[in-house]
Amino acid sequence: MITPRRTVISLLAALALGVAACGGDSDAEKIQKDAAELQQKGEDLQQKAQDAAEDVQNGTKSAEEAAAEIQSDANDLAEDATDAASDAIDDVKDDVAVPDEAQEALEQAQQDLENATP
């Protein structure tokens, strides 16, 4: 299943590879670090969702409470991922070694990201 989080993480990974290919090692390292942090946050959220499901089954939390908590955390993760992707795009666009076609693709990706953000 393709989720916004996976899409953004994939975008960050692609940007990291593109930056590395263009010689921007420090940008690539930052993008890779951000992607790893987002991946960890996603895994933490998945665990929290499993824990919340158990709480609902055990009767210690209502389904509505659990859903609200998970949705809030998912929204935070989506916002963090969008911010990281936007920052990564900005960093790469500023690199003079990035070809014009790649610059245009990055600008389009940033526009798509802005349009996808609620």
Secondary structure, 3 states (H helix, E strand, C coil): CCCHHHHHHHHHHHHHHHHHHHCCHHHHHHHHHHHHHHHHHHHHHHHHHHHHHHHHHHCCCCHHHHHHHHHHHHHHHHHHHHHHHHHHHHHHHCCCCCCHHHHHHHHHHHHHHHHHCC
